Amino acid sequence: MIEFTDSEIEEDCTRLMEEAPERYGESLDQLRVRFGHPIAYSEVFHPAFMLMETVEHYLMESPCVFFDEQAFRHAHDASTALFNLYQRLGSLRYDAETKPRPALGLTGFVGRWSEVFFALGQSEISDAIKASLARSFLVFAEEDEPGTEPPVLYSFGMMVKFLERYPELPAPSLNVNGAGQFTLCYFNSTERFSLLFKYIIDQAEVTHTVRTDGKIGVESSDQSINSMKFPEWLTNESR
């Protein structure tokens, strides 16, 4: 039976942290902010519960397992470990949800919108595009209605990462959907290229719409922010 010492576990944890910046393309401080969001914890909170349920119902309750005391003990230990992980992640998610946010001194805007304005100012996006986005943010913040989801910070973060990654692109139009997710759109007289930042990982849902001879063609796919495929007219326009 394999057992790990505390020092071996600590070494594994340290190794993963050292590899994370290269894997995710962000610094550890940036990752702590992005993955310290309640929705980020939800991404791992629910799988932990599902794995625990799987171990209990498909392994512990199987005669193949409970007829053998050692096999059942391993399955029971796995279920207990997953339950403890589930509880710990739930506690971390609650802490993230209730953690007080710093006052950012943006008159008239509170909560998530104030964080969006602050983060936009701290980003490395060009001043021209910052100004364009800020004007759009003002409209969305002022038009917030009861029941509308606040801006999703990880979606905003992915949008900023995209814009920092491709500074040569022209200023896009912006939309924030009812779920608080950010969309950027580039278009000309016959084509529309839009990106919906709905994932916590470095991906966007890309929709390319082309109108030719009165017909409309639509292609959608998930693409990595780091290796985006742009239509030729958009890259030509950015030169």
Residue pairs with C-beta under 8 A, 6 or more apart in sequence:
4 12
17 28
20 28
20 31
21 27
21 28
21 31
24 31
24 202
25 161
25 202
25 226
26 34
26 161
33 157
34 40
34 154
34 157
34 200
35 200
36 96
37 96
37 153
37 154
37 200
38 93
38 96
38 97
39 152
39 154
39 200
40 96
40 154
40 200
41 89
41 92
41 93
41 96
42 93
43 200
44 89
45 86
45 89
45 90
45 93
48 82
48 85
48 86
48 89
49 86
51 82
52 79
52 82
52 83
52 86
55 75
55 78
55 79
55 82
56 79
59 65
59 75
59 78
60 66
60 72
60 75
60 76
60 79
64 71
65 71
65 72
65 75
66 72
101 111
101 115
104 114
104 115
104 117
104 118
106 113
106 114
106 117
106 118
109 117
109 141
111 150
112 150
112 151
112 153
112 180
113 137
113 140
113 141
113 144
113 150
113 151
115 153
116 137
116 151
116 153
116 156
117 134
117 137
119 153
119 156
119 157
119 160
120 130
120 133
120 134
120 137
120 160
121 130
123 130
123 160
123 163
123 164
124 164
125 133
125 160
125 163
125 164
125 167
126 167
128 171
129 163
129 171
129 172
132 171
132 174
133 174
136 173
136 174
137 174
140 151
140 176
144 150
148 178
148 180
149 178
149 179
149 180
150 180
151 176
151 180
151 182
152 179
152 180
152 181
152 182
154 200
155 180
155 181
155 182
155 197
155 198
156 182
156 197
158 182
158 197
158 199
158 200
158 202
158 203
158 204
158 225
159 182
159 184
159 195
159 197
161 202
161 225
162 184
162 195
162 197
162 204
162 225
162 228
163 169
163 184
165 225
165 226
165 228
166 228
168 238
168 239
169 186
169 230
169 234
169 238
170 186
170 234
170 237
170 238
172 184
172 185
172 186
173 184
173 185
173 186
173 187
174 182
174 183
174 184
174 185
175 182
175 183
175 185
176 182
176 183
177 183
177 196
179 198
181 196
181 197
181 198
182 196
182 197
183 194
183 195
183 196
183 197
184 194
184 195
184 197
185 192
185 193
185 194
185 195
186 192
186 193
186 194
186 234
187 193
188 233
188 237
190 210
190 211
190 212
191 208
191 209
191 210
191 211
191 231
191 233
192 207
192 208
192 209
193 206
193 207
193 208
193 209
193 230
193 231
193 234
194 206
194 207
194 209
195 204
195 205
195 206
195 207
196 204
196 205
196 206
196 207
197 204
198 204
198 205
199 205
199 222
202 224
202 225
202 226
203 222
203 223
203 224
203 225
204 222
204 223
204 225
204 228
205 220
205 221
205 222
206 220
206 221
206 222
206 223
206 228
207 218
207 219
207 220
208 218
208 219
208 220
208 231
209 216
209 217
209 218
210 216
210 217
210 218
211 217
223 229
